[in-house]
Amino acid sequence: MTDALSAHRHISFTAHYTGYIWYSMGISHPVFATRKGKLLAKLVHPLESWAEKYVGGSMRTTLKQRHQMIDDHLSALIQQYPNLQVLEIASGLSPRGWSFRQQYPEIDYRELDLPDMAQMKTQALKQIDQTSPAVLSADLFSADFARAFEVFDPNRPLVVVSEGLINYFSKDMLAQLLQGIVQYGQQFDQLYYLTDLYPEPVKNKLANFIWSSSKLLKWMSRSAFGFHFVSPPEAAQFFKQAGFHTVTVHQPTLAFNSTQADTSNLDQQDHLGDLVWLIHSQWQKPNQPEQ
């Protein structure tokens, strides 16, 4: 399948923005910072600054937050499984593959994106390290996605990672994606999926503004961008219906307050007001111990 035929090709413009923001924050490499990304960041900078002052967060602050959450959970899985394999889907211009291959040379870390972005990312990676593996190319809703799982060793655990992706899909499309990950990953004894998720901003004082901004992003990306879940149990149940056995929703507020003196007034069942959550899902073969 070619990028020109993908119904999701328009989403890739956000990869340039996020790639540049990560670079500007000092957590990426210059090869992942494009001129297009710099222009987009400059255009939205006034709006971002306003949001950080009056909303309490913005796209760029949640970009850093979600990136760190995924990194932390991925690092924990690597500590648990030193021979872990990683498939980062819709990896865009994220520095995670390059960074984790440096930190953990024993893991097998592969990235996947639409053809045009996959080619661009591969060229960027080769500028840093000629031994970097080529980025896999596939549309997540095509048969090519199933083939991506075939490059991995079924005798080693696998984690699928995505960032800034699933809110661009309708709930039906998201269910299809989750079911595909479970179906294609059933050859592995342990299968994990780490992803960020933007819940409905029902606890935010400027929820209407955030909703309006999401509609603009939906139009710009020509996607089905939306907020699908109000509470952690609702999101967890959706992932379980797709085939995952255990699903944990991590809210930054709960994680932060867990280090404080009193957490008795916090409830994992409630939406605590964070702009972004992390979903940690697991599927395991029958008779395998749950991790």
C-alpha positions in Angstrom: 0.0 0.0 0.0 1.3 3.5 -0.8 1.0 6.5 1.4 -1.1 8.2 -1.2 -3.8 5.6 -0.8 -3.9 5.7 3.0 -7.0 7.4 4.5 -4.8 8.4 7.4 -2.0 10.1 5.6 -3.1 13.6 6.6 -2.4 12.9 10.3 1.3 12.9 9.6 1.6 16.7 9.6 1.3 16.5 13.4 4.5 14.4 13.5 6.5 17.4 12.3 5.1 19.6 15.1 5.7 17.0 17.9 9.1 16.2 16.5 10.2 19.8 16.7 8.7 20.3 20.2 10.6 17.3 21.6 13.8 18.7 20.0 13.1 22.2 21.5 12.7 20.5 24.9 16.1 18.9 24.7 14.8 15.3 24.6 15.4 14.6 20.9 18.0 14.8 18.2 18.3 17.6 15.6 17.7 15.2 12.7 14.1 14.8 13.9 13.4 18.6 13.9 12.1 19.7 10.5 11.6 23.1 9.0 7.9 22.3 8.8 7.8 21.4 12.4 9.6 24.7 13.4 7.0 26.7 11.4 4.1 24.9 13.0 5.5 25.4 16.5 6.0 29.1 15.8 2.5 29.5 14.5 0.8 28.0 17.6 3.3 29.4 20.2 1.0 32.3 21.2 -2.0 30.0 21.7 0.2 27.5 23.6 1.5 30.1 26.0 -2.1 31.4 26.6 -3.3 27.9 27.3 -0.5 27.2 29.8 -1.4 30.4 31.6 -5.2 30.0 31.7 -6.0 26.3 31.1 -3.1 24.9 33.1 -1.7 22.9 30.2 -1.2 22.9 26.5 -0.3 20.6 23.6 3.4 21.0 24.3 3.2 20.4 28.0 1.1 17.3 27.5 3.5 16.1 24.8 6.3 16.1 27.4 4.1 14.5 30.0 2.8 11.7 27.9 6.3 11.1 26.4 7.8 10.7 29.9 5.0 8.4 31.1 5.4 6.1 28.2 9.2 6.1 28.6 8.9 5.2 32.3 6.5 2.3 31.7 8.6 1.0 28.8 11.8 1.2 30.9 10.0 -0.8 33.7 9.0 -3.5 31.2 12.6 -3.7 30.0 13.7 -4.2 33.6 11.2 -7.0 33.8 12.1 -8.5 30.4 15.7 -7.7 29.4 15.0 -9.5 26.1 11.9 -7.4 25.3 10.9 -6.6 21.7 9.3 -3.3 20.9 7.1 -2.2 18.0 6.3 1.5 18.0 3.5 2.1 15.6 2.9 5.5 14.0 6.3 6.5 15.4 6.6 9.7 13.3 9.6 11.8 14.3 9.7 10.5 17.9 13.2 10.0 19.3 12.2 7.1 21.4 13.5 4.3 19.2 16.9 6.0 18.7 17.1 6.7 22.5 16.1 3.3 23.7 18.4 1.5 21.3 21.2 3.5 22.8 20.2 2.8 26.4 19.2 -0.8 25.9 21.2 -2.3 23.0 20.0 -5.8 23.9 16.4 -5.1 23.0 14.9 -5.4 19.5 13.2 -2.0 18.8 11.4 -1.5 15.5 9.3 1.5 14.4 6.4 1.6 11.9 4.7 4.3 10.0 3.1 5.2 6.7 5.5 4.8 3.7 6.4 8.5 3.2 7.1 9.1 6.9 8.8 5.7 7.3 11.2 6.7 4.5 11.9 10.1 6.0 12.4 8.6 9.5 14.8 5.9 8.1 16.9 8.5 6.4 17.1 10.6 9.6 18.1 7.6 11.7 20.8 6.6 9.2 22.3 10.1 9.7 22.8 9.2 13.3 23.7 5.5 13.1 24.1 3.6 9.8 23.2 0.4 11.7 19.8 1.7 12.6 17.1 -0.7 11.3 14.8 0.6 8.6 11.4 1.9 9.8 8.7 -0.6 8.8 6.0 0.6 6.4 2.3 -0.1 6.7 -1.1 1.3 7.1 -2.5 0.1 10.5 -5.7 -1.0 8.9 -4.2 -3.0 6.1 -2.8 -6.6 5.8 0.7 -5.1 6.0 0.2 -4.4 9.7 -0.1 -8.1 10.4 3.3 -8.7 8.6 5.0 -6.2 10.9 4.6 -8.7 13.8 6.4 -11.4 11.7 9.8 -9.7 12.0 9.9 -10.5 15.8 10.9 -13.6 17.7 7.7 -15.3 19.0 9.7 -16.7 21.9 10.4 -13.3 23.3 7.8 -10.9 24.9 6.6 -8.0 22.7 5.3 -4.6 23.6 3.4 -2.4 21.1 3.8 1.4 21.7 1.9 4.3 20.3 1.9 8.0 21.2 -0.4 10.7 20.0 -2.3 8.3 17.8 -5.6 6.7 19.1 -7.6 9.9 19.6 -7.4 10.4 15.8 -9.6 7.4 15.2 -13.3 6.8 15.7 -14.2 4.3 18.4 -15.0 1.7 15.7 -11.6 2.2 14.2 -9.9 2.1 17.6 -11.6 -1.2 18.4 -10.4 -2.6 15.0 -6.8 -1.5 15.8 -6.9 -3.0 19.3 -8.4 -6.2 18.0 -5.6 -6.4 15.4 -2.9 -5.9 17.9 -4.3 -8.8 20.1 -4.9 -11.0 17.0 -1.5 -10.5 15.5 0.3 -10.7 18.9 -1.1 -14.0 20.0 2.0 -15.8 18.9 3.9 -14.2 21.8 3.7 -15.5 25.3 3.5 -12.0 26.7 2.0 -9.1 24.7 1.7 -5.5 26.0 0.3 -2.3 24.6 1.4 1.1 26.0 -0.4 4.2 24.7 -1.4 7.6 25.8 -5.1 8.7 25.7 -6.8 12.0 25.8 -10.0 11.7 27.9 -13.0 14.0 27.6 -11.9 17.2 29.4 -14.9 17.2 31.7 -13.0 18.3 34.8 -11.2 21.2 33.2 -12.4 24.8 33.7 -12.0 25.6 30.1 -13.5 22.4 28.7 -15.4 24.2 26.0 -12.1 25.8 24.7 -10.4 22.4 24.6 -13.4 21.0 22.7 -13.2 23.8 20.2 -9.4 23.3 19.8 -10.0 19.6 19.2 -12.5 20.3 16.4 -9.8 22.5 14.7 -7.3 19.7 15.0 -9.9 17.3 13.6 -10.4 19.6 10.6 -6.7 20.2 10.0 -5.7 16.5 10.2 -8.8 15.4 8.2 -9.3 12.7 10.8 -11.9 11.5 13.3 -10.2 13.1 16.2 -12.2 13.1 19.4 -12.5 12.3 23.1 -14.1 8.9 23.6 -13.9 8.2 27.3 -15.0 10.0 30.5 -13.8 7.7 33.2 -10.9 5.2 33.6 -13.2 2.2 34.0 -14.9 3.1 30.7 -11.6 3.2 28.9 -10.4 0.0 30.6 -13.5 -1.9 29.7 -13.2 -0.9 26.0 -9.7 -2.2 25.8 -10.8 -5.5 27.5 -13.7 -5.9 25.1 -11.1 -5.8 22.3 -9.3 -8.8 23.8 -6.8 -7.5 26.4 -6.9 -9.4 29.7 -5.6 -6.7 32.1 -5.8 -3.0 31.6 -4.6 -0.2 33.9 -5.3 3.5 33.4 -2.6 5.7 34.8 -3.5 9.3 35.6 -0.6 11.7 36.3 -2.5 13.4 39.2 -2.8 10.0 41.0 0.8 9.1 40.3 2.0 12.5 41.6 -0.1 12.4 44.7 1.0 8.9 45.5 4.3 10.4 46.6 2.6 12.8 48.9 1.3 12.3 52.4 -2.4 11.8 51.8 -4.1 10.0 48.8 -7.3 9.0 50.6 -9.3 11.5 48.7 -8.3 10.2 45.3 -10.2 7.5 43.4 -8.8 5.5 40.5 -12.4 5.2 39.3 -12.8 9.0 38.8 -11.5 11.3 36.1 -9.1 13.5 38.1 -8.9 16.3 35.5 -5.6 15.4 33.7 -5.4 16.2 30.0 -3.7 12.9 29.1 -3.7 9.4 30.6 -1.5 6.4 30.0 -3.1 3.0 29.2 -1.1 -0.1 30.1 -2.7 -3.2 28.6 -1.6 -6.9 28.6 -2.6 -10.1 26.8 -1.1 -13.4 27.8 -1.4 -16.9 26.5 -3.6 -19.3 28.6 -1.8 -20.8 31.6 0.7 -18.0 31.5 1.2 -16.2 34.9 -0.1 -12.7 34.8 2.6 -10.1 35.2 
